[in-house]
C-alpha cells in the first residue's frame, strides 16, 4: 500500500473514531481516549528505536516530560518577559503568546528530538543492557534538573490554566486536546509505517539483527541510530507537549512517572515490535484496559495489569500479538500445501 | 606491473601481550584469486578484520586503490568496494532472503553501480543475485529456513550485493560436504570471472588449491609463504608449520 493511501485511510479511521466518541456523548470518553491515544504515540515512538533498531530505551518518561516541560516553559514565558524585557518586546511577546497547541507540540518535539540526538551521541556506543541503563540514568538526571529548576515550578509543580475557548468551533477543551492527540497519532503511525519499508527501515532492521553485518553491508550504523534516537525522542516529546493542558497541574513525579516508561515498553512488546501495527494494538488494548480498571476498580491496578500481561506475553507469545497472528496464519497457509503434498505422495 | 587493488604494509596487531599480526605485507592485484591459509590462531581473521575496518591495527597501513583506508569505518570501506562474508554466517534473521540482499543494495550496491534506487531496479538486482547463487526459490523465506550451504550462498550473495571490487570470503566452506564445497568454489570462480578480486580464507586445501592463483600462508601472525600454490605448499617451512610434515 502506498504511503499516501495509508495516510488517507488512517485519517478516515481517525475521523470514525472521533465520530464514535461524539456519538457516545460523554465527556469522559475524550478524557480517557486522550490517554489511550497518548500511549499510541508513546508506544509507536518507543518502537522506532526499541523495535526497529533493537535498542531498549528505559527513559521514555524523560522525553515525554521534556515535551510537557517545554510547554510549561512556553506558557510561563510572557510572565518572564514582563519582568525582564523592555516594553516594545513585551508587546510583541503578548502578540505571540499564548502559543497554540500545535506549535507547542512542534516545540516539544524539537527539544526532545535534540535531547534524543545528544543522548544518542553519548550512549549509542553502548550496547544491550548498558544502553538501557544509560537511558534510565538520563531520566533520573533530567528529573533532578527539573526538580531544581524554579522557572518551571521545580518540585512544587506548575499550574497551567486552559484557555476559555478553543480554535475549533468552540468545542470543549478536552475534546480539542483529544483531536490534537488523534492527529498526532495518525502522524506518528504514518511516519513509523513509512520508515518500515524505506531504506531507513531496512537499515534499522539490519542494525537490530546484526550490527557488525549491517556495517559490512555499508549501513552507517551510528548515523542511523542517531536518527532513530532523535525521531523516537521527538515523537515522545510531542506526546508530552499537550499534557500540562490535559492535567492542569504538572509536577515532576507525574511527568516523569514510572507508568510512561513501563507502558512505552510493554505496549509494543505485547502488540509486536517489528511492525507499526504492533504498538497500536498494544496501546489500544492496554490503554483501554487500564482506563477500565481505573474507573471500575482502582487506578493503581493498571500497572499490575501491564505487568501481568507482559509476563504472560513474554512466555506465550514473545513476538507479541502480531507475531502470534503471523505464526497462526503462516501455519494455516502451509496446511493446505502440506495436505496437497500428502495427497500427491499417496 | 599493475598497481595493487589492496595493499597491506607492515600491519601489526596485538591483543594485550598476544601478537596476532606481526608486520604483515600483502599486495592483491585487480582480478586476482588469492588463497589465504594458516592454522587456527594464525591471524587470518584478524587480518581480514583489519582490512575491512572491523578492527584497527596498531601499526602499518592498509590502502585500497592507492588510497589509505585506515581512518575509514567498515561501512565506508564497503562503499569504496571492499566486501566480506563472515566465517559464521550472520544473516539478518528477521528479514527474508531477498530483503537480506536489499540492505547492501540500498546502502551500497545501487549507488556504486550508478543505478537508480527505483524499486524496479532494486527488484531486478535482487533477482539477478538470487539467481546467481541459486536461491531464487527461497527469496521469501527467512534465513532460519535455509540449509547450511544455502546460508553460505546467502552470505556470499549479500557481500556481492554491495557490488564490490574486492570480496573477502572468510571460511565460506566450513562445515560443507564435498559436493557443496565444489558448488561454492565454482560460484566464487564465476564471481571472479565477473571481475571481482577475491581473497579466500579457507582450511579445505582441495578448495584452496583449485581456486587460488596465488597462496599466502600465515603462521603465528607472520607471513611465511607467498607465491604459486604448488610452490608454496612444497616450501619446507610451510610444510613444517602448517601441513605438519
Interface residues (C-beta under 8 A of the other chain):
Chain A: X199 X202 X203 X205 X206 X208 X209 X210 X212 X213 X214 X215 X216 X217 X218 X219 X220 X221 X274
Chain B: X52 X54 X73 X74 X75 X78 X79 X83 X84 X86 X90 X91 X92 X93 X94 X95 X99 X102 X103 X104 X106 X107 X108 X109 X117 X158 X159 X161 X162
